[in-house]
Amino acid sequence: MKKPELLAPAGSLEKLKFALHYGADAVYIGGQRYGLRSNADNFSPDEMREAVRIADSYGAKVYVATNIFAHEEDLAGLADYLRQLEEAGIAAIITADPAVIRTAQRAAPGLAIHLSTQQSTLNWLAVKFWKEEGLERVVLAREASLEDIRFIKERVDIEIETFVHGAMCSSYSGRCVLSNHFTGRDSNRGGCVQSCRWRYELREPTGQPAAPAESDAGLFTLGSKDLGMIGHIPELAGAGIDSFKIEGRMRSLHYVATVVHAYRKAIDAFAADPDRYRLRDEWREELLKAANRPLTTGFYFREPGPGDHIYEADEEPAAVEFAGVVLDYDERAGEALIEQRSPFKPGQTVEFFGPSGVRFRMTVPGLSDESGRPLDAARHPLQKIRMKTDGRVEPMDLMRRRIA
């Protein structure tokens, strides 16, 4: 059985480096135009070239989301933009609009084209149509079931990509227009404000609130739980899915590294010995250390019901907080140079985490700044901190502060 590709989000060049370091086979990014995450730290042409250079060093690929539904004014400059992607060495674009597809085929024939989930593709005849149009891969709608996917793969020889982890749109594969109506920001041109995550008030037919104003009982959200398929790697691979996609270009570096690592371990273990594969508790526990909403299996096994939605605003708290990134390690002194990402101080419990998993846990000892002056706490974002560690750490290891 072919090992599925693990495809990770990269909202910035730094996140791209960590996604690849922690095990992604490919990453998807956004340029400064034509993508659906206009608030991400999207990539300039120079950054795209650097992204490809870094990916090449890992034997990985870079895909670019060009998945808006284009209006007339969006078409100016599209051909030049796609040629820039081809020249930068981008492996493929992810798109839904036939205008973008046709323009790419004419202007940048070296770019592979992956059909975005925005096209809401759910049946084998539609997949066959896109194959005949020259596309190499179809990202199915999130509403496709595992049975649907098997049926499609039996009938069409084309790569299939599906989401396996991350946020689920409460509308039909991203076709929501609440953001447009509420704020004037177009969901399908990169401006979604995630209106489904807002808190809404429930009112009686009389117009009176269903609960006292000082209570949260009458407030609810419309959002779905996050997708989480770490417990179903054999079923996904057995259905013939070619690429397992993680959602999250707006998520943190720590989230990307943690989720990629867990799925990397699970995929590799299954590929090495499918007959004796077992999900390990530590992989599931690692996912809970990222900033997760409650998880669901989405549409893979059944139609989602009320239990698959988040009606109250509370999210499941993570067990740890991302505290720092290891920049360097002095073997002789047993001391790490750490870039602070959230406050920590002596006496707190932290753990160091790398591509191989958790290295060790320890109590924070005395701290000093980069020049050796003692500190009572690491308070300032991106501050460089010196700290003795109980074991060897490596550059790009993450330090987490345990809070649960």
TIBA-539754 format. One line per field, with one value per residue (C-alpha): residue number from 1; residue in one letter; x, y, z. Coordinates in steps of 0.2 Angstrom, whole numbers, plus 5000, padded with zeros to 4 digits. Each point is the difference from the previous one (the first is absolute). Layout:
% residues N
num [NUM/...]
residuo [a/...]
u [X/...]
v [Y/...]
w [Z/...]
***
This chain:
% residues 404
num [1/2/3/4/5/6/7/8/9/10/11/12/13/14/15/16/17/18/19/20/21/22/23/24/25/26/27/28/29/30/31/32/33/34/35/36/37/38/39/40/41/42/43/44/45/46/47/48/49/50/51/52/53/54/55/56/57/58/59/60/61/62/63/64/65/66/67/68/69/70/71/72/73/74/75/76/77/78/79/80/81/82/83/84/85/86/87/88/89/90/91/92/93/94/95/96/97/98/99/100/101/102/103/104/105/106/107/108/109/110/111/112/113/114/115/116/117/118/119/120/121/122/123/124/125/126/127/128/129/130/131/132/133/134/135/136/137/138/139/140/141/142/143/144/145/146/147/148/149/150/151/152/153/154/155/156/157/158/159/160/161/162/163/164/165/166/167/168/169/170/171/172/173/174/175/176/177/178/179/180/181/182/183/184/185/186/187/188/189/190/191/192/193/194/195/196/197/198/199/200/201/202/203/204/205/206/207/208/209/210/211/212/213/214/215/216/217/218/219/220/221/222/223/224/225/226/227/228/229/230/231/232/233/234/235/236/237/238/239/240/241/242/243/244/245/246/247/248/249/250/251/252/253/254/255/256/257/258/259/260/261/262/263/264/265/266/267/268/269/270/271/272/273/274/275/276/277/278/279/280/281/282/283/284/285/286/287/288/289/290/291/292/293/294/295/296/297/298/299/300/301/302/303/304/305/306/307/308/309/310/311/312/313/314/315/316/317/318/319/320/321/322/323/324/325/326/327/328/329/330/331/332/333/334/335/336/337/338/339/340/341/342/343/344/345/346/347/348/349/350/351/352/353/354/355/356/357/358/359/360/361/362/363/364/365/366/367/368/369/370/371/372/373/374/375/376/377/378/379/380/381/382/383/384/385/386/387/388/389/390/391/392/393/394/395/396/397/398/399/400/401/402/403/404]
residuo [m/k/k/p/e/l/l/a/p/a/g/s/l/e/k/l/k/f/a/l/h/y/g/a/d/a/v/y/i/g/g/q/r/y/g/l/r/s/n/a/d/n/f/s/p/d/e/m/r/e/a/v/r/i/a/d/s/y/g/a/k/v/y/v/a/t/n/i/f/a/h/e/e/d/l/a/g/l/a/d/y/l/r/q/l/e/e/a/g/i/a/a/i/i/t/a/d/p/a/v/i/r/t/a/q/r/a/a/p/g/l/a/i/h/l/s/t/q/q/s/t/l/n/w/l/a/v/k/f/w/k/e/e/g/l/e/r/v/v/l/a/r/e/a/s/l/e/d/i/r/f/i/k/e/r/v/d/i/e/i/e/t/f/v/h/g/a/m/c/s/s/y/s/g/r/c/v/l/s/n/h/f/t/g/r/d/s/n/r/g/g/c/v/q/s/c/r/w/r/y/e/l/r/e/p/t/g/q/p/a/a/p/a/e/s/d/a/g/l/f/t/l/g/s/k/d/l/g/m/i/g/h/i/p/e/l/a/g/a/g/i/d/s/f/k/i/e/g/r/m/r/s/l/h/y/v/a/t/v/v/h/a/y/r/k/a/i/d/a/f/a/a/d/p/d/r/y/r/l/r/d/e/w/r/e/e/l/l/k/a/a/n/r/p/l/t/t/g/f/y/f/r/e/p/g/p/g/d/h/i/y/e/a/d/e/e/p/a/a/v/e/f/a/g/v/v/l/d/y/d/e/r/a/g/e/a/l/i/e/q/r/s/p/f/k/p/g/q/t/v/e/f/f/g/p/s/g/v/r/f/r/m/t/v/p/g/l/s/d/e/s/g/r/p/l/d/a/a/r/h/p/l/q/k/i/r/m/k/t/d/g/r/v/e/p/m/d/l/m/r/r/r/i/a]
u [5000/5007/5003/4989/5007/4999/4996/5002/4994/5014/4993/5018/5018/5003/4985/5006/5017/4992/4987/5014/5011/4987/4995/4989/5003/4993/4993/4987/5002/4992/5006/4996/4985/4987/4999/4987/5011/5003/5004/5014/5018/4999/5016/5008/5009/5017/4993/4992/5017/5008/4985/5004/5019/4996/4987/5013/5012/4987/4995/4983/4988/4992/4982/4992/4981/4993/4982/4990/4985/5006/4990/5004/5012/5010/5005/5012/5018/4994/5011/5015/4998/4998/5016/5009/4994/5007/5016/5002/4999/4983/4994/4981/4986/4984/4986/4981/4996/5000/5007/5015/5002/5000/5012/5012/4999/5005/5011/5009/4999/5014/4988/4990/4982/4991/4981/4996/4987/4991/4993/4990/5004/4991/4997/5011/4993/5005/5017/5001/4996/5014/5012/4995/5003/5018/5000/5012/4991/4983/4997/4983/4987/5000/4983/5007/4998/5013/4988/4999/5019/5002/4987/5009/5017/4994/4994/5012/5019/5004/5008/4987/5004/4989/5001/5004/5002/4995/4986/4984/4989/4982/4994/5002/5019/5003/4985/4994/4996/4996/5016/4995/4984/5006/5016/5002/5015/4998/5003/5004/5012/5011/4991/4990/4998/4993/4983/4996/5011/4992/4987/4982/4985/4985/4984/4982/4987/4994/5017/5006/5017/4998/5011/5004/5012/5013/5000/5010/4986/4992/5016/5006/5011/4997/5017/5005/5012/5017/5003/5012/5004/5016/4990/4996/5016/4997/4982/5006/5015/4989/4988/5014/5002/5017/5002/4995/4998/5001/4990/5008/5009/4994/5005/5016/5017/4998/4983/5008/5015/4990/4986/5012/5011/4986/4993/5018/5003/4983/5002/5018/4995/4985/5011/5013/4989/4981/4995/5007/4996/4993/4996/5012/4992/5015/4996/4982/5006/5012/4986/4991/5015/4996/4987/4985/4982/4991/5002/4988/5002/4990/4991/5011/4989/4983/4991/5005/4987/4998/5014/5012/4997/5006/4985/5009/5015/5012/5014/5009/5016/5017/5010/5015/5005/5013/5014/5015/5011/5017/5013/5016/5007/5017/5005/5014/4990/4984/4991/4987/4997/4981/4989/4985/4983/4990/5005/5008/5010/5011/4990/4988/4999/5005/5003/5011/4992/5009/4997/5003/4987/5001/5019/4997/4991/5009/4997/5006/5017/5007/4999/5012/4999/5011/5014/4999/4991/4988/4981/4986/4989/4999/4987/5003/4995/5014/5013/5015/5002/5014/4995/5009/4990/4999/5005/5006/4988/5001/4997/4981/4995/4985/4998/4983/4994/4989/4984/4989]
v [5000/5017/5011/5015/5017/5011/5017/5014/5019/5013/5018/5007/4996/4995/4988/4992/4996/4992/4991/4992/4997/4991/4988/5008/4993/5015/5017/5012/5019/5016/5013/5018/4999/4987/4990/4998/5004/5019/5002/4987/5006/4996/4997/5013/4994/5000/4990/4987/4997/4998/4988/4989/5000/4995/4987/4993/4997/4989/4991/5008/5010/5017/5004/5017/5003/5011/4995/5016/5001/5013/5016/5010/5011/4985/4994/5014/4994/4982/4993/5009/4994/4982/5001/5007/4985/4988/5009/4999/4981/4998/4982/5004/5012/4996/5009/4998/5013/4994/5017/4998/4982/5005/5014/4989/4987/5013/5012/4988/4982/4994/5002/4985/5005/4993/5003/5009/4994/5016/4992/4988/4984/4985/4987/4990/5008/5017/4993/4992/5017/5009/4986/5002/5019/4996/5001/4989/5000/5003/5006/4993/5010/4997/4993/4984/4984/4986/4990/5014/5001/4981/5000/5015/4992/4984/5009/5015/4999/5016/5006/5004/5011/5002/5010/4989/5013/5018/5012/4995/5013/5000/5005/4989/4999/5018/5007/5011/5018/5005/5010/5009/5005/5005/5008/5003/4988/4987/4982/4994/5013/4997/5012/4988/5006/4983/5006/4982/5002/5016/4999/5002/5004/4988/5009/4995/5003/5015/5008/4998/4991/4982/5002/5015/5013/4997/4981/4991/4987/5008/5003/4987/4998/4991/4992/4982/4990/4998/4985/4987/4984/4994/4985/4994/4999/4983/5004/5016/4991/4985/5011/5005/5018/5007/5015/5003/5019/5010/5016/5015/5014/5012/4988/5002/4993/4989/4993/4996/4991/4990/4994/4996/4990/4990/4996/4996/4987/4992/4999/4994/4986/4994/5000/4990/4986/5002/4983/5004/5019/5007/5018/5006/5010/5012/5006/5004/5008/5011/5007/5005/5011/5011/5013/4989/5001/4984/4987/4991/4988/5012/4991/4985/4988/5008/5016/5012/5003/5013/4992/5005/5018/5013/5009/5007/5011/4991/4990/4985/5008/4994/4991/5010/5018/5003/5009/5000/4994/4993/5010/4992/4988/5001/4982/5005/5011/4990/5016/5004/5017/5001/5013/5004/4998/5002/5004/4987/5001/4990/4986/4997/4983/4999/4987/5000/4993/4996/4989/4984/5005/5006/5000/5004/5010/5011/5014/5017/5005/5017/5010/5013/5011/4998/5009/4990/5012/4991/5002/4996/4995/5000/5013/5008/4992/4994/5003/4989/4990/4989/4986/4984/4984/4982/4993/5004/5010/5004/5016/5001/4990/5008/5004/4998/5006/4987/5008/4984]
w [5000/4995/5015/5000/4999/5016/4995/5013/5000/5000/5004/5000/4996/5018/5001/4984/5007/5015/4990/4990/5015/5009/4986/4986/4982/4993/5005/4993/5001/4994/4989/5002/4988/4995/5017/5013/5015/4997/5019/5000/4998/4982/4989/4989/4984/5009/5014/4989/4992/5017/5005/4985/5004/5018/4994/4987/5015/5008/4984/5002/4988/5002/4994/4998/5004/4986/5005/5000/4988/4989/4996/4984/5009/5007/4982/4996/5004/5003/4986/5005/5018/4995/4989/5016/5009/4987/4999/5019/4999/5008/4997/4998/5003/5009/4991/4997/4987/4982/4995/5011/4993/4982/5003/5009/4986/4987/5010/5011/4993/5012/5015/5005/5004/5016/5001/5016/5012/4996/4985/5011/4990/5006/4987/4988/4984/5006/5004/4983/4992/5009/4995/4982/5002/5004/5019/5010/5016/5008/5017/5004/5010/5018/4999/4991/5010/5000/4990/4987/4999/4997/4987/4991/5001/4992/4985/4997/4999/5008/5016/5014/5014/5016/5016/5015/5014/5004/4999/4991/4991/5007/4982/4985/4996/5003/4991/5015/4997/5018/5000/4984/5008/5017/4996/4982/4999/4987/5006/4983/4996/5016/5012/5011/5018/5006/5005/5005/5015/5006/5015/4996/5011/5000/5001/5003/4986/5011/4997/5018/5003/5005/5015/5012/4992/5013/4996/4986/4999/4985/4990/4988/4985/4983/4998/4997/5011/4992/4989/5008/4991/5009/5005/4983/4990/4993/4994/4991/4992/4996/4990/4989/5006/4992/5011/5018/5003/5016/5001/5008/4991/5014/5014/5010/4997/5015/4994/4983/5007/5012/4988/4986/5012/5007/4982/4994/5014/4996/4981/5001/5013/4989/4984/5009/5006/4995/5008/5017/5000/5016/5004/5015/5014/4999/4983/5005/5016/4989/4990/5016/5004/4985/5002/4994/5000/5004/4986/4988/4985/4989/4986/4998/5009/5001/4999/5014/5013/5014/5010/4986/5002/5013/5007/5015/4998/5011/4992/5007/5009/4995/5012/4996/4994/4987/5009/4989/4986/5002/4990/5005/5013/5009/5003/5012/5011/4998/4996/4987/4991/4999/4991/5011/4993/5016/5018/5011/5016/5012/5009/4986/4992/4981/4987/4985/4984/4984/4984/5010/5013/5018/5005/5018/5014/5012/5013/4993/5009/5001/4984/4992/4985/4985/5008/5016/5011/5013/4996/5012/4985/4981/4997/4983/4983/4990/5015/4999/5016/5006/5011/5006/4994/5008/4983/4982/4989/4982/4990/4995/5015/5009/5018/5008/5017/5008/5006/5003]
***
